[in-house]
């Protein structure tokens, strides 16, 4: 299991170090503005369309 999560641990350390050195600043994001929800949750039409438009995705059909 560790081999599959090792890269995640390293990414967390990289982000933590950059925050501590002031290179990046993490901002809180409202749960209604989480764009990743479209990829991991089944959403109702309203939230789906809102996130869909923010990502700039187009329906090609």
Secondary structure, 3 states (H helix, E strand, C coil): CHHHHHHHHHHHHHHHHHHHCCCCCCCCCCHHHCCCHHHHCCCCHHHHHHHHHHHCCCCCC
